[in-house]
Amino acid sequence: MNERAHGRSAGELRPIEITLGAMKFADGSALIETGDTQVLVAATLENRVPPFLEGKGSGWITAEYAMLPRATSRRSAREVTRGRQSGRSAEIQRLIGRSLRAAFDLRALSDTTLILDCDVLQADGGTRTASVTGAFVAAVHALGEAFLRGDLKRWPVIDYVAATSVGIFDGRLLLDLDASEDQRADVDMNVVGTGGGALIEVQGTGEQGAFSREQFDSLLDMALTGIGRLVAEQRTALAPVLEQVEAVERKGTRREAAPKDEKSLWGKP
């Protein structure tokens, strides 16, 4: 096997950079870069929930996922021009939503929907795992600002959530596969886990044949180690918001902000 991109070892993540507040108008946002993969995530809070949650005092978290036409080496048409969403995009955005819902107390959101829009700017492998990791940061950013305003009665974060890929390539176990490795891997696995080391979702496939239980366990251990490192990056990116949240929590429970008069939401015609 040739040397890995960025000169990294088998158990090393690609270089990671998370930029908090990358978008001006979103309630929360993050730009995550893992190697040459870049995903921009915007978080939006809406005062509504799906019909099946109406009147139940619970919030909801959902996600949308898309790739820019030139995120890859060849242009792909926008899905809107095809008239329908691809099965891949639908599957990935459901994964992101499931993963994020495991990280938050939905009842603390109180009839609010949190929407995460994940747009892949550049794809070099691991776009779904980067989307999960970046979506958590954008979500906490939005909820942190809402909590500080008094729009949330209590802090809803249960645990950190991040995701990475692992695989077997030329007989070697690898962490955080880039596109060239992913395309030729004998085994490919995506793992979503928590900061506490628990698993949320595991997607594993023997692309070129079966793999053993021992290999499976080793891949999971490698993935969870990588997730721990990603969580450390999330903590660093979120530190400015979380320091303020912790200061408010030490003072006691916040009261919910009084509803705004509708007239105050509009300027002069």
Secondary structure, DSSP 8 states (H G I E B T S, - for coil): ----GGG--TT----EEEEET-SSSSSEEEEEEETTEEEEEEEEEES---GGGTTTT--EEEEEEEE-TTSSSS----HHHHTS--HHHHHHHHHHHHHHHTTB-HHHH-S-EEEEEEEEEE-SS-HHHHHHHHHHHHHHHHHHHHHHHT-SSS--B-S-EEEEEEEEETTEEEES--HHHHHH-SEEEEEEEETTS-EEEEEEEESSS---HHHHHHHHHHHHHHHHHHHHHHHHHHHHHHHHHHHHHHH----------GGGG----
